[in-house]
Amino acid sequence: MKKLTFYPGCSLHSTAVEYDESTRAVFETLGYTLEELADWNCCGASSAHATDHYLSLALPVRNLVLAEKEGVGEVATACAACYNALRKADHAVRTGAPEAVEANESMVEVMGRKYGGGVKVVSTLELLSRPETLAAVKQKAVQPLRGLKVAPYYGCLLTRPAEAVAFEDPEQPTSLDRVLEAAGAEVVRWSWKTECCGASLALSRPELLKELARRIIVAAREAGAQAIATACPMCHANLDYRQSEIPELKDNPVPVYFMTELLGLAFGLKKAPAWVGRHLTESRSAVRAFLPAGKAGSA
């Protein structure tokens, strides 16, 4: 088993626990042992950047200091928001942004050392899309998701700002497409894969958020998708929950899955039905063919 240092972030320990469980199970199946970064703290997404710029840098920098102290060269995170925060902080320190330099210097007093730029932050999506991992996904897909039409939804946090976070083409990313195809799913072509769903506007602009979510879900349905796959807990929560508030979607929803939930189904993992059964939008019907007998009832 390959050891992989893992930063889960707050969502995976709370509202997106099925993403945490499915990520750990999928990577274990692929030969990885995920070891949580010891004493990690919240990265500040998305409240810190809106209230205190210093904290929006200091919180993720502290995690980078912890990883560097452990001698870790690479830290993986499944949450797109956490990935974005950690990568932007790393980029700010490396490029000498004044606010980042200040936050990093304060780590000497808090942590006894500052961040030296020796850690690479990677998304679990990037890891899954590497050629050797894609080959393993195909091999482990004992019940390929044939016939399931999926819209890969990246959102904005995995692609923007491109100079700090993008690990592929920020306008036309394909990593999630390739992962889903490796699991046997049929990936639909659509032009909304990197549009922002507005999740950070949940409290300040709820009506705008609802409209942004509606457009994305309707676009996926019009593209022929039976499901949407994402790697972002915030996107998932928004697109999953808002469908019950939108009349045209309430009776004709498009279920939203974490990418690792779909991989879990393709791998035939026993816990996969429980993961998809926790969603707010009914999510078992679309994957009925891949659920064990007796597990295909409504969520």
Backbone hydrogen bonds, N-H to C=O, Kabsch-Sander energy under -0.5 kcal/mol:
donor,donor_aa,acceptor,acceptor_aa,energy
2,K,31,G,-3.1
4,L,33,T,-2.8
5,T,74,E,-0.5
6,F,35,E,-2.8
7,Y,76,A,-3.1
12,L,8,P,-0.6
13,H,10,C,-1.2
14,S,11,S,-1.8
16,A,11,S,-3.1
17,V,14,S,-1.1
19,Y,16,A,-1.1
20,D,16,A,-1.6
21,E,17,V,-2.7
22,S,18,E,-2.1
23,T,19,Y,-2.2
24,R,20,D,-2.4
25,A,21,E,-2.3
26,V,22,S,-2.6
27,F,23,T,-2.4
28,E,24,R,-2.0
29,T,25,A,-2.1
30,L,26,V,-1.6
31,G,28,E,-1.4
32,Y,27,F,-3.1
33,T,2,K,-3.4
34,L,32,Y,-0.6
35,E,4,L,-2.6
35,E,33,T,-0.6
36,E,34,L,-0.5
37,L,6,F,-2.2
40,W,37,L,-1.3
48,A,44,G,-2.8
49,H,44,G,-0.6
50,A,46,S,-0.5
50,A,47,S,-0.8
51,T,47,S,-0.9
51,T,48,A,-1.0
52,D,48,A,-3.2
56,S,52,D,-1.9
57,L,53,H,-0.8
57,L,54,Y,-1.1
58,A,54,Y,-3.1
59,L,55,L,-2.4
61,V,57,L,-2.2
62,R,58,A,-2.1
63,N,59,L,-1.1
64,L,60,P,-1.8
65,V,61,V,-2.4
66,L,62,R,-2.1
67,A,63,N,-2.2
68,E,64,L,-2.5
69,K,65,V,-2.4
70,E,66,L,-1.5
71,G,68,E,-1.1
72,V,67,A,-2.4
75,V,120,K,-2.6
76,A,5,T,-2.8
77,T,122,V,-2.0
80,A,231,A,-0.8
83,Y,79,C,-2.6
84,N,80,A,-2.4
85,A,81,A,-2.3
86,L,82,C,-2.8
87,R,83,Y,-2.6
88,K,84,N,-2.4
89,A,85,A,-2.0
90,D,86,L,-2.4
91,H,87,R,-2.6
92,A,88,K,-2.4
93,V,89,A,-2.3
94,R,90,D,-2.4
95,T,91,H,-2.1
96,G,93,V,-1.0
97,A,92,A,-2.4
100,A,97,A,-0.5
101,V,97,A,-2.5
102,E,98,P,-2.2
103,A,99,E,-2.2
104,N,100,A,-2.7
105,E,101,V,-2.5
106,S,102,E,-1.7
107,M,103,A,-0.6
107,M,104,N,-1.0
108,V,105,E,-1.3
109,E,105,E,-0.6
110,V,106,S,-1.8
111,M,107,M,-4.0
112,G,107,M,-1.0
112,G,108,V,-0.9
113,R,107,M,-1.0
120,K,73,G,-2.4
121,V,119,V,-0.6
122,V,75,V,-2.9
122,V,120,K,-0.5
124,T,77,T,-1.9
127,L,123,S,-1.8
128,L,124,T,-2.5
129,S,125,L,-1.7
130,R,127,L,-1.1
133,T,130,R,-0.7
134,L,130,R,-2.7
135,A,131,P,-1.9
136,A,132,E,-1.3
137,V,133,T,-2.5
138,K,134,L,-2.3
139,Q,135,A,-1.8
140,K,136,A,-2.3
141,A,137,V,-1.2
142,V,140,K,-2.1
143,Q,266,A,-2.5
145,L,183,A,-2.7
146,R,144,P,-1.8
148,L,145,L,-1.7
149,K,147,G,-0.7
150,V,148,L,-0.7
150,V,186,E,-2.7
151,A,227,A,-2.7
153,Y,151,A,-0.5
153,Y,229,A,-3.2
154,Y,152,P,-0.6
154,Y,193,K,-2.4
155,G,193,K,-1.9
159,T,156,C,-1.0
160,R,156,C,-2.1
164,A,161,P,-1.6
165,V,161,P,-2.3
166,A,161,P,-0.5
166,A,162,A,-0.8
178,R,174,T,-2.5
179,V,175,S,-2.0
180,L,176,L,-2.5
181,E,177,D,-2.3
182,A,178,R,-2.1
183,A,179,V,-1.2
184,G,181,E,-1.5
185,A,180,L,-2.2
186,E,148,L,-2.8
187,V,185,A,-0.7
188,V,150,V,-2.2
190,W,188,V,-0.5
195,E,192,W,-1.1
201,L,198,G,-2.5
202,A,199,A,-1.4
205,R,201,L,-2.2
209,L,205,R,-2.4
210,K,206,P,-2.2
211,E,207,E,-1.7
212,L,208,L,-2.5
213,A,209,L,-2.5
214,R,210,K,-2.4
215,R,211,E,-2.3
216,I,212,L,-1.7
217,I,213,A,-2.4
218,V,214,R,-2.8
219,A,215,R,-2.2
220,A,216,I,-2.1
221,R,217,I,-2.2
222,E,218,V,-2.7
223,A,219,A,-1.3
224,G,221,R,-1.5
225,A,220,A,-2.4
226,Q,149,K,-2.9
227,A,149,K,-1.2
228,I,255,P,-2.3
229,A,151,A,-2.2
230,T,257,Y,-2.2
231,A,153,Y,-0.5
236,H,232,C,-2.6
237,A,233,P,-2.6
238,N,234,M,-2.1
239,L,235,C,-2.9
240,D,236,H,-2.6
241,Y,237,A,-2.1
242,R,238,N,-2.4
243,Q,239,L,-0.6
244,S,241,Y,-1.4
245,E,242,R,-1.7
246,I,242,R,-0.6
246,I,243,Q,-0.7
249,L,246,I,-2.0
250,K,246,I,-2.0
251,D,247,P,-0.8
252,N,249,L,-0.7
257,Y,228,I,-3.2
259,M,230,T,-2.4
261,E,258,F,-1.2
262,L,258,F,-1.4
263,L,259,M,-1.8
264,G,260,T,-2.2
265,L,261,E,-1.8
266,A,262,L,-2.2
267,F,263,L,-2.4
268,G,264,G,-0.5
268,G,265,L,-0.9
269,L,264,G,-2.6
272,A,269,L,-1.3
274,A,271,K,-0.7
275,W,271,K,-1.5
276,V,272,A,-1.9
277,G,273,P,-1.1
278,R,275,W,-1.6
279,H,276,V,-0.8
287,V,284,R,-0.7
288,R,285,S,-1.5
290,F,287,V,-2.1
291,L,288,R,-1.4
295,K,292,P,-2.3
